[in-house]
Amino acid sequence: MRILVAEDEKDMNRLISRALEKEGYGVDSCYDGEEAMEYLESADYDGAVLDIMMPKKDGYQIVKELRQKGDDTPVIFLTARDSIADRVKGLDLGADDYLIKPFDFDELLARIRVMTRRKTGQKTSTMIIGDLIIDTASQQVSRGGRNIELSAREYAILKYMALNKGRVLSREQIEDHVWNFDYEGGSNVVDVYISYLRKKIDGSSEEKLIHTAWGRGWVLREADKKPEPDPGSEGR
């Protein structure tokens, strides 16, 4: 999943970005509010971590503008402003959560998981597709009781597919949600990772969970269920 980190303290920005990348997120980062708004308007993010006191445009103004435009990107404020009035203002403007500095990185990661689950309608940290179990809290994956070791990128792609189970995802959609703006991979890198996942997830199992929708992309679903139509394909 793809996250924007907007924090003007560069050391803090790097620490947050690295922690998220280690967890398998695609991360873009910036240091002022105007740049943050440009990022948010040019890509489909699964969530944003925003400092409130930033140059050029503060976090409050960013959230206010997003919500006025009908943009429901989940937002968590990360700030030293700890008064009840500040928290109430941020939440009333449309932020999803509010975390006070200094903070524990484990708590930040947990809050981001909750925030992004809320957007997709997922109620717990466990996703189940057939006999495949994905625990997003521990990042453990198993199928039929067999633990499966995945790289950070493989896990990120599998998680994105699971959050969209039954829906056909194009190569471009997977790239946009798993990699960041600095990504300069080859045109077939997603195909390569899907091949890796198929070997690890499906392997010799009779029931395949990762299916190809020829000319459109891939879908994660149980074998006896038909994929839901891709809303973006209507009229094409």
RONULO-959335 format. One record per residue (C-alpha): chain; z, x, y; residue in one letter. Coordinates in steps of 0.001 Angstrom, whole numbers. Example, Ala and Ser with C-alpha at 12.3 -4.5 7.8 and 13.67 -1.06 7.14 Angstrom:
2
A | 7800 | 12300 | -4500 | A .
A | 7140 | 13670 | -1060 | S .
# end
This chain:
236
A | 0 | 0 | 0 | M .
A | -815 | 1187 | 3490 | R .
A | 1892 | 1639 | 6120 | I .
A | 1738 | 2607 | 9806 | L .
A | 4564 | 4767 | 11170 | V .
A | 4853 | 4739 | 14984 | A .
A | 7662 | 7039 | 16126 | E .
A | 7547 | 9349 | 19158 | D .
A | 10065 | 11855 | 17735 | E .
A | 7617 | 14062 | 15846 | K .
A | 10117 | 15522 | 13366 | D .
A | 11386 | 12052 | 12478 | M .
A | 7821 | 10773 | 12217 | N .
A | 6930 | 13534 | 9752 | R .
A | 10064 | 12923 | 7663 | L .
A | 9387 | 9180 | 7381 | I .
A | 5689 | 9697 | 6638 | S .
A | 6386 | 12264 | 3921 | R .
A | 9026 | 10055 | 2312 | A .
A | 6575 | 7154 | 2179 | L .
A | 3729 | 9323 | 874 | E .
A | 6038 | 10604 | -1870 | K .
A | 6585 | 6971 | -2875 | E .
A | 2821 | 6485 | -3187 | G .
A | 2098 | 4719 | 106 | Y .
A | -990 | 5434 | 2177 | G .
A | 412 | 6410 | 5574 | V .
A | -1029 | 6655 | 9083 | D .
A | 1215 | 7909 | 11864 | S .
A | 1170 | 8007 | 15661 | C .
A | 3489 | 8821 | 18554 | Y .
A | 3016 | 6170 | 21245 | D .
A | 2648 | 2419 | 21509 | G .
A | -941 | 2273 | 22728 | E .
A | -2132 | 4360 | 19798 | E .
A | -72 | 2213 | 17425 | A .
A | -1817 | -893 | 18723 | M .
A | -5219 | 748 | 18215 | E .
A | -4340 | 1538 | 14603 | Y .
A | -3075 | -1975 | 13941 | L .
A | -6208 | -3529 | 15392 | E .
A | -8563 | -1313 | 13389 | S .
A | -7101 | -1556 | 9861 | A .
A | -5380 | -4038 | 7562 | D .
A | -1849 | -2675 | 7086 | Y .
A | 657 | -3903 | 4533 | D .
A | 3482 | -3064 | 6914 | G .
A | 4474 | -1087 | 10009 | A .
A | 7563 | 949 | 10899 | V .
A | 7917 | 922 | 14691 | L .
A | 10278 | 2708 | 17015 | D .
A | 11190 | 498 | 19980 | I .
A | 11373 | 3074 | 22787 | M .
A | 7915 | 4679 | 22724 | M .
A | 5692 | 5971 | 25543 | P .
A | 2920 | 3778 | 27005 | K .
A | 3936 | 612 | 25134 | K .
A | 7255 | -201 | 23467 | D .
A | 7758 | -1730 | 20043 | G .
A | 8788 | -5097 | 21472 | Y .
A | 5463 | -5415 | 23312 | Q .
A | 3487 | -4413 | 20219 | I .
A | 5115 | -7105 | 18074 | V .
A | 4743 | -9693 | 20819 | K .
A | 1002 | -8984 | 21128 | E .
A | 489 | -8974 | 17358 | L .
A | 2143 | -12351 | 16898 | R .
A | 294 | -13880 | 19853 | Q .
A | -2956 | -12869 | 18127 | K .
A | -1840 | -14452 | 14860 | G .
A | -1419 | -11069 | 13170 | D .
A | 1367 | -11363 | 10565 | D .
A | 1565 | -7673 | 9598 | T .
A | 5185 | -7122 | 8481 | P .
A | 7129 | -4987 | 10973 | V .
A | 10441 | -3187 | 10697 | I .
A | 12001 | -1790 | 13857 | F .
A | 13602 | 1631 | 13503 | L .
A | 15689 | 2400 | 16581 | T .
A | 18888 | 3760 | 18095 | A .
A | 19294 | 551 | 20121 | R .
A | 22077 | -1100 | 18183 | D .
A | 23333 | -3946 | 20346 | S .
A | 23266 | -7472 | 18953 | I .
A | 21128 | -8526 | 21928 | A .
A | 18497 | -5891 | 21052 | D .
A | 18408 | -6987 | 17424 | R .
A | 18156 | -10653 | 18331 | V .
A | 15315 | -9914 | 20759 | K .
A | 13363 | -7942 | 18163 | G .
A | 13720 | -10573 | 15460 | L .
A | 12938 | -13432 | 17848 | D .
A | 9722 | -11670 | 18908 | L .
A | 8601 | -11659 | 15300 | G .
A | 9876 | -8459 | 13647 | A .
A | 10747 | -8825 | 9970 | D .
A | 13653 | -6364 | 9915 | D .
A | 15671 | -4007 | 12101 | Y .
A | 17195 | -699 | 10984 | L .
A | 19517 | 1382 | 13176 | I .
A | 19320 | 5177 | 13480 | K .
A | 20748 | 7214 | 11869 | P .
A | 19708 | 5648 | 8589 | F .
A | 19478 | 6452 | 4899 | D .
A | 15941 | 6936 | 3581 | F .
A | 16729 | 5017 | 394 | D .
A | 17719 | 2017 | 2507 | E .
A | 14529 | 2306 | 4589 | L .
A | 12398 | 2394 | 1433 | L .
A | 14245 | -607 | -5 | A .
A | 13748 | -2592 | 3199 | R .
A | 10041 | -1741 | 3225 | I .
A | 9737 | -2951 | -379 | R .
A | 11428 | -6232 | 546 | V .
A | 9294 | -6596 | 3662 | M .
A | 6012 | -6106 | 1810 | T .
A | 7128 | -8328 | -1087 | R .
A | 7754 | -11113 | 1376 | R .
A | 4149 | -10925 | 2586 | K .
A | 2730 | -11246 | -922 | T .
A | 5208 | -13911 | -2067 | G .
A | 6762 | -11623 | -4671 | Q .
A | 10449 | -12473 | -5058 | K .
A | 11735 | -9552 | -7157 | T .
A | 10981 | -5873 | -7632 | S .
A | 9477 | -6547 | -11069 | T .
A | 5854 | -7557 | -11619 | M .
A | 4696 | -8744 | -15033 | I .
A | 1070 | -9133 | -16162 | I .
A | 889 | -9890 | -19863 | G .
A | 3009 | -7200 | -21520 | D .
A | 2624 | -4855 | -18542 | L .
A | 5815 | -4426 | -16486 | I .
A | 5878 | -2694 | -13094 | I .
A | 9276 | -2066 | -11490 | D .
A | 8563 | -1325 | -7827 | T .
A | 12151 | -246 | -7138 | A .
A | 12199 | 2535 | -9737 | S .
A | 8397 | 2927 | -9916 | Q .
A | 8628 | 2659 | -13693 | Q .
A | 5647 | 1256 | -15569 | V .
A | 5612 | 147 | -19185 | S .
A | 3399 | -1833 | -21498 | R .
A | 4534 | -3322 | -24773 | G .
A | 7763 | -1341 | -24455 | G .
A | 5868 | 1943 | -24019 | R .
A | 6637 | 3909 | -20853 | N .
A | 3551 | 5006 | -18928 | I .
A | 3528 | 8068 | -16685 | E .
A | 1329 | 7683 | -13609 | L .
A | 520 | 9940 | -10684 | S .
A | 1491 | 8698 | -7205 | A .
A | -2114 | 7662 | -6496 | R .
A | -2538 | 5918 | -9857 | E .
A | 698 | 4025 | -9294 | Y .
A | -347 | 3011 | -5770 | A .
A | -3647 | 1590 | -7021 | I .
A | -1993 | -221 | -9941 | L .
A | 649 | -1719 | -7641 | K .
A | -1995 | -2942 | -5193 | Y .
A | -3974 | -4504 | -8035 | M .
A | -825 | -6136 | -9413 | A .
A | 68 | -7600 | -6021 | L .
A | -3434 | -9109 | -6054 | N .
A | -3539 | -9995 | -9738 | K .
A | -6396 | -12293 | -10648 | G .
A | -8327 | -11340 | -7508 | R .
A | -11387 | -9109 | -7528 | V .
A | -10830 | -6031 | -5347 | L .
A | -13748 | -4041 | -4012 | S .
A | -13899 | -262 | -3821 | R .
A | -13537 | -515 | -31 | E .
A | -10448 | -2743 | -254 | Q .
A | -8711 | -301 | -2586 | I .
A | -9600 | 2652 | -363 | E .
A | -8340 | 844 | 2753 | D .
A | -4965 | -22 | 1234 | H .
A | -4224 | 3149 | -725 | V .
A | -5655 | 5954 | 1431 | W .
A | -5185 | 6646 | 5139 | N .
A | -7564 | 7361 | 8012 | F .
A | -7702 | 11076 | 7096 | D .
A | -9188 | 10283 | 3677 | Y .
A | -12506 | 12046 | 3106 | E .
A | -12948 | 11564 | -622 | G .
A | -16193 | 11076 | -2469 | G .
A | -17825 | 7702 | -2918 | S .
A | -16747 | 7477 | -6561 | N .
A | -13098 | 8575 | -6241 | V .
A | -11827 | 5015 | -6762 | V .
A | -14003 | 4707 | -9883 | D .
A | -12421 | 7905 | -11216 | V .
A | -8880 | 6623 | -10675 | Y .
A | -9713 | 3259 | -12252 | I .
A | -10965 | 5182 | -15276 | S .
A | -7660 | 7096 | -15438 | Y .
A | -5702 | 3829 | -15205 | L .
A | -7756 | 2193 | -17940 | R .
A | -6980 | 5031 | -20325 | K .
A | -3260 | 4855 | -19561 | K .
A | -2772 | 1092 | -19188 | I .
A | -5269 | -341 | -21659 | D .
A | -5841 | 2618 | -23969 | G .
A | -6354 | 1294 | -27488 | S .
A | -4778 | -2114 | -26772 | S .
A | -6819 | -5063 | -27980 | E .
A | -6047 | -7029 | -24824 | E .
A | -7531 | -5309 | -21790 | K .
A | -5886 | -5949 | -18421 | L .
A | -8212 | -4039 | -16087 | I .
A | -11606 | -5726 | -15902 | H .
A | -14837 | -4891 | -14077 | T .
A | -16484 | -7525 | -11915 | A .
A | -19960 | -6055 | -11872 | W .
A | -21277 | -5379 | -8398 | G .
A | -17988 | -6444 | -6779 | R .
A | -15108 | -4311 | -8025 | G .
A | -12188 | -4639 | -10409 | W .
A | -9483 | -7154 | -11266 | V .
A | -6115 | -6903 | -13008 | L .
A | -5497 | -9994 | -15118 | R .
A | -4639 | -11192 | -18575 | E .
A | -7653 | -11440 | -20840 | A .
A | -7638 | -15227 | -21151 | D .
A | -7505 | -15902 | -17413 | K .
A | -10484 | -16073 | -15093 | K .
A | -10332 | -14172 | -11785 | P .
A | -9828 | -16142 | -8598 | E .
A | -12851 | -16055 | -6279 | P .
A | -12731 | -13387 | -3593 | D .
A | -12419 | -15270 | -255 | P .
A | -14509 | -12579 | 1408 | G .
A | -17459 | -13289 | -887 | S .
A | -18007 | -16845 | 345 | E .
A | -21327 | -17291 | 2038 | G .
A | -22714 | -14000 | 778 | R .
# end
